[in-house]
Amino acid sequence: MRRAYSVETVRAAEAALMKRVPEGALMQRAAAGLAAACGDLLRRNGRVYGSRILLLVGGGDNGGDALYAGARLARRGAGVRALLVSPDRAHAAGLAAFLAAGGRVADGPDGLGGLDLVVDGITGIGGRGGLREDALALLRAVTREHGRTPVIAVDLPSGVEADSGEVHGEAVRADATVTFGTYKPGHLIDPAAEHAGALRLVDIGLGPELPEPPDLEALQYADVAALLPVPGAESDKYSRGVVGVVAGSERYPGAAVLAVSGALHGGAGAVRYVGPGADAVIARFPETLVHAGPPSKAGRVQAWVIGPGLGDGRWAEEAVADVLGADVPVLVDADGLRLLEPETVRTRTAATVLTPHAGEAAALLGVAREEVEAGRLAAVRELAARYRATVLLKGSTTLVAEARDTPVRVNPTGTGWLATAGSGDVLSGLTGSLLAAGLAPRDAASVGAYLHGLAARHGSDGAPVSAQDVAHGIPAAWRDVRAG
């Protein structure tokens, strides 16, 4: 599992560790890891000896990490130059070591010639509010002349927010980011994560100083495999989970089919469908148990999914109210989000999972969509707290948050192939099946999002993908996770 901590927590852990190690030890560990990462990238494209490296150096420890790493690379025969954003604020000891190793300070961004690597050491995890004008001018000049040169960021791409994943204005776009001790939220959450490239974590001994729980976590294969509900020899449809689906309308009958498909492919023991799309559902999935409604009369279920393609008529309103009155977990998506009463959700005794995209989240919060997209972490936390629910905020990085103080989960399997009509309906059915199987709401939402992303990759195989392809890819994603 990837775990991420806030800047305040990281700083406190570093301070505790520095009391137990020699002065400068942490910076030397960081510089060694950074130099090794630079060397690995350079060897893939040639060799370290004779390569041409440019360091973009800000003040403080981030610039010091870059300078010490540059010194190590210079001693290995690389030609290393440093552009100092603020020469009077450069890390003195790091600069001295850099010059002693044969590194050179460049007079400016012009006339640098060809480069094999740019190292971004302008600002570190403490940067706030975007790049200052002097740093921005330097970045623009280097990007203009060397925009195709690989970039490695030191700890975090300069100009992005470590704690929130927000990006204010222009920021460095790195091919890889080398971070130290632990991940930070900005490594995992868009739009900042989009700037980070491939991540490499360097162990500097910080682990024992970091508290539980982390601020964020991202499940990996082994974590998901441990959560998957696998039937045993004595299982029946109820022990596997019966999920009720209320979806579709005369205008959107396909939503019913796709939500049911996600539930069935997601391992539900049985699906009960309630809604106007019964004929379309039975034609495609004859094993589905259909009922005219209301949902509370449809028979035993262990979780409900309501909302995809539901429309906004009186029947839809009554169905949402009926389902929210059930004493089982309920997942609300799409049209259901517009029809729910916030106080009804807040006072439910059973779990509620809300699965909005950015536009739906903005409507629930009463803000602009752009505000949600720019501050995804703040938005998902606010939604979870306001509705006292588990919230799965869909997007380029899907986030899962609870009302209580648990780490926000970041889904690492997202892909642009999921940007297709109906894929969210499949996710709803899939996650509902996991709820019905007995997974806790945060686990069901996290595992559902993880499998959903893998399923799209299976369905696409590099080609355009539809929501049906995503649904059909779920069993393969399931097998992949179990195989590790």
Secondary structure, DSSP 8 states (H G I E B T S, - for coil): -EEE--HHHHHHHHHHHHTTS-TTHHHHHHHHHHHHHHHHHHHHTS-STT-EEEEEE-SHHHHHHHHHHHHHHHHTT-EEEEEESSGGGS-HHHHHHHHHTT-EE-SSSSS----SEEEEES--TT--SS--HHHHHHHHHHHHHHTTS-EEEESS-TTB-TTT--B-S-----SEEEEESSB-HHHHSTTHHHHH-EEEEE--S-GGG--SS-SEEE--HHHHHHH-----TT--HHHH-EEEEE---SS-HHHHHHHHHHHHHTT-SEEEEESTTHHHHHHH-TT-EEE-S-GGGS---SEEEE-TT--SSHHHHHHHHHHHTSSS-EEE-THHHHH--HHHHHT-SS-EEE---HHHHHHHHTS-HHHHHH-HHHHHHHHHHHHTSEEEE-SSS-EEE-SSS--EEE-S---GGG-STTHHHHHHHHHHHHHHTT--HHHHHHHHHHHHHHHHHHHHTTS---HHHHHHHHHHHHHHHHH-
